[in-house]
Amino acid sequence: MNDKILQATSALLESYMTGGVKIHHLDRRPLPAHAEVIRVLTTLHELLFPGYIGAQGLTGTALRLHVEARMAWLYEALTEQISRAINHGKKIEDACDVTDRAAADCAAEFLARLPEVRATLATDVQAAYDGDPAAGCFDEIIFSYPGLYAITTYRLAHELHRLRVPLMPRIMTEHAHHRTGIDIHPGTQIGARFFIDHGTGVVIGGTAQIGTNVKLYQGVTLGAFSFDKDSKGELIRNTKRHPTIEDDVVIYAGATILGGDTVIGRGSIIGGNVWLTHSIPPGTHVRQEAPNLRIVTPDQLVS
């Protein structure tokens, strides 16, 4: 290497040892492997929607053997990644807080919840079909709709979040965010029959609560209105910062709803580009006033 590269290398190594904000993970137990977590996520999608991802045309004994093999692999992979996630902050020489047995139990409990997750996803597919006249069939929705991919990933990540597994849920939902443009925090509580149409630009905060049969369009934000701070100026965490959306609500494109105390009553309709920071009662319709448009025809432009 030339002198400039050697100097840069030395400066980098020195920066690892200096104080300030720590942005390295050199003296701690291994983090979850990002690629392995995404591989787990892909395999979970394959089991939840068999025939759409991976092997096709399986029936009878072949199907059983295929699912058993996938579940066995998931059990081992999840045990390893969960153990890494929970113990990642420990120094290499320190004893692990979570034993391999505890991580294995967590992995088993997560996998045991897959049938329930799949039952909920069936309602999401039905909601997409019922809510989108452009949907030709369930196959089209499962195979190609970005909203369903993001919701599926969220529902899996949410179960890991409920089991208090760190890092992995966010790896999963941020992967879906990157792929679909839909950002759903794994801590969000979302009921059955959830449909996101088009989806790009949707943001749903971690303390939001969404009821049953809710439909969102692209560009919707369910966010925080402000961030409270303590006497030292530090952000106060673990408070309700995002809105509650009750059952049977429709929120159209570009709407922004903010605040932990904001409740959108059951059966309400929120129009496009609405900015809302207070609660509304059930059955309310909220619309923007029509903008003042100036339409100039070609002959007016000439004149």
N, C-alpha and C positions, 0 to 999 in steps of 0.2 A: 504493500500500500504506500501511496505517496504521503508526504508530510501532512498535507491538509486533512487527509482521511484519518491518519493516526491521531492528530490533534482533536478531531471531532469525536473519535472513539473514546479518547481519554476524558473529554468533556462530558460525554454521555455517561460513562462509568462514574464519574465524580458526582453527577447530578443524582444518581441513584442513592448516594450516601448522604446527601444534604437534607436539612430539615424542610419544614413547610408542608404543603399539601402532598400527601403520599399518593403517587400515581404509579406505583409498582406493586407487584405481588411476588416478591422474590424470596421472602423468609417465612412464608406461610404454607399451610397444606394446600394441595392442588385445588384449583377451581373446577367446577363442572366443565367438561369439554363441550364447547359450543356445537361443534359438528355432530357429536354424539347425541346431544339433546335434540337437535333437528332430526336426526335419524330416528330417534324414539318417537318424535312427533309424527313423522311420516308413517311409521309402522302403526301408530295408534289410529291415524286416519284410515289406513288400510283395513283395520279390524272394525272400525265403526261403519265404514261404507265399503264392504267387500265387493270386489268385482270392478270397482272404479279406479283403484290404485293397486298396482302389483298384479298378482296372479288372477286370472280370469277363468271362468268356466268350471270352477271346482264344485263338486257335489259330494254328498255321502261321506265315505271314509276319507277321501282325499281332502275334503274341506275340513273335517275334524282334525286330521293330522297337521294340516297347514296352520289352523288357528292355534292348536296346542303348541306347535313349534314357535310361532310368533309370540305367544304369551310367555313361554319359557325364556325366550331371548329378552323380552321386555322386562321380566322380573329381574334377571341378572343385570341388565343395563341400567335399569332404574335404581336398583340397590346401590350400585357403584356411584351413579351421578347424585343421588340423594345424599349419600354419605359425604361426598365431596362438598356438596352445597352447604350442608349444615355445619361441617367442620372447617370450612375454608378459611375462617379468620384465625384459626389456631396456629401457633408456631409449629414448625415441623417436629421439634423435639417434645412438644406437649402431648399429653394423652388426649385422645378424642373424647368429646362429650357424648357423641352418639356412636354406639357400637355397630358393627356390621349387622348384628341381629335386629337392632332397632330400625336401621335403615331398610332392612329386608321386610320387616313388618309394615313399615310405611309404604313400601312399594306394593306389597300384597294388598293393603287396604285401598290404595289408589286403583289398582287393577280390578278389585272387586266392585268398584263403583262404575265401571264401564257400561254395564247393561243399563243402569239408570241414566247415565249420560246419553246413551244411544236413544233411549226412549224420549228424552227431551229434544234431541236433535230431530227426531221424526216430526215433532210438532213444529220445529223451525222450518223444515222443508215444506210442510203443509202450508204454513203461513206465507212462505215465499210464493208458492203456487197460487194460493188464494189472493195474494196481494199484488201480483204482477200479471196483467193480461198478456204480456209478451212471453211468459214462460210456457213453452210447448209441452213439457212433461217434467216429471221428477228427475229423470236422468240428466236433463239439461241443467237443472238447478244444482244437483250434487256435483256434477262433473265440471261446471264452469263458473258458477256464481261466486264472485269474490266475497260477498257478504257472508255466505254460508261458510266459506273457508275460515274467515275471521271469527265467526261465532263459534265454530267447532273448536278452533284453537283456544279461544277464550274459555269455553266450558271445560276443556281439559286442564288448562292452566289454573282455572278457578279451584278445581278440586285439589291440586297441589298447594295452592294458596291456603285453602281451608285446613290442610294438613300441616301448615306452617313450614313448608319447604321454601327456603329463600332462593333467590337468583333464577332458578329454573323456570318459574312461571313467567317472569319478565323476558327471559330469553325466547320463550315460545311466543308470547304475544307481540314482542317486537319483531320477530320473524314474520308473523302475519301482517304486522304494520308495514314492514318493508315490501312485502309481496302484494298487498292489497290497497295500501293507503288508509286502512281503517285501524285506529288506535284504541283498543279497549284494554283498560287496566285489569289485571287478573283479580283484583279485589272487588270489582264491581259486582253487585247482586242483580241478576237478570232472570226474569221469569220465563216461562215456556212461550212458544209461538212468537219468537222474536225475529223480525225481518229488517234487514238493512238493504234498501234498494239502491243500486249503483255503488254507493258507499264511499268513494274516494273523499278523503278529507274529514271523515267522521272521527271525533275525539270524545271518549267517554272516560271521565275521571274515576279514580279508585274508590271513592265513597259514594258514588251515584247508586241509586236504587231504582230499578226498572221493573215494572209489573208485567203482567201477562198480556200477550197480544198487542205489543207495541211495535210501531213501524216507523223507521227513520229513513230519510233520504240523504243524499250526499251533502257533505259540508256541515253537518249538524255538530254542534259542540255542547256537551254537557259538562261544564267546567266550574272552576272556583271563582267566586267574585272577588275575594281578597284573601290574603294569607296573614293570620294573626301571629304576633310575635310576643315573646316573653319579655321580662324586664331587662334581659341581656341583649335583646335584639335578635334572638334566635327564633327561627320559625317554630311554631307550635304544631307538632305532628299528631296524627291519629285522632283528628277531629272530623266531624261531618262537614265537608267543604263543597260537595257537589249535590245537584238537585235530586229530588225524588220524582219519578214519573210513574203515575198510577196506571191501572189497566186500561187497555183499549185506546191509547193515545196515538195520534199520528203527528209527526213533526216533519215539516217540509224542508226543502233544501236551503242551506245557509243559515238556518235558525241557530241562535246562541242562547242557551239557558244556563244561568249561573247562580251559584250560592247553595250552601248546605241547608238553609231554611226554606228554599224554594220548592214548592210542591205543585206539580201540574196535575190537576184533578182528573179523575177517571172520565174517559170518553171525550177529552178535549182535543182540539185540532189547533196546532201552531203553524201559522203560515210561513212562507219562505222569507228569509232574511230578517225575521223578527228577533229583537234583542230583549230578553226578558230576565229580570232579576227579582221578581216577587211572585208569590203564589197566586194561583187562579183556581176557582172552584170547579167542580166536575161539570162537564158538558160545555165548557167555554170554548169559543172560537176566537183566536187572536190573529189579526191580519195587519199588515202594513198598509197605510194609505197608498193609493195609486200615485206613482211618481209623476211629476210634471214633465212630460216628454215634449220635446220640440222636434217636429218632423219636417224636414226640408226636402221638397221634391226636386228632381233634376232641373225643371224649368225655373224654379226659384233660385237655385244655385247659379244658373246662368245670368239671371236678372240681377 
